[in-house]
């Protein structure tokens, strides 16, 4: 994988970069795709609930599962594919009885590689095991928080978590997440070994507005460029600062740094909060 700079044939390509990846060039597996209906950021009443969304290229949703949800403990990687619905790449696998499935691809995965899941699986990239069976210090991703469900944490491109310690009673394992937060996870929950694929995702330069529109993102206007009746930051002659101590949303609510976490039910599982970003 490498970041390739475009030859500036047009002004929009002058700062554009492309993530060149070694993926299998093929259409997605038809039986593992479904329709993806667009809502353009609108709720069930037709009102905009998420701004700056709409348009974009048509997509098909790939049905993603995990290794332990398959019919057997072993599977083989058939292809590595691009997924327009997420930042990471996906892998098409085939189980011993011929059943196919999509899983999140690890950074070290290769076509033809054999994968395993279970307590007796090898400590290799892509294999899934109970967290209690994975040695401390190994990078892991796609961590489950319920033993009977698939992974929900650490799934974005280039991310990984680290096992810090096993608690004295052996029921919980302390895992350090990419944000720096240390969280308690049940030892019987599954996790994949390795790092999520496509680590160069964050280094890509979009280059032009049209490329962003293809992704379904509409233009954003700065609040300070608006009138006072449209935004709290608006008004003034020429270029002005926002004119207040803390930035606000168009509706006067605090923005940029305001804590929005309300789920106190899971506070007992957090050992250490994530560190605040320094400005």
Helices and strands as residue ranges (DSSP letters): E 2-5, G 11-13, E 17-20, G 30-32, E 33-35, E 60-62, G 67-69, E 74-81, E 90-95, E 100-104, E 114-116, E 128-130, G 131-133, E 139-141, E 161-166, E 172-176, E 182-186, E 190-193, G 199-203, H 209-214, G 223-225, G 264-269, E 270-272
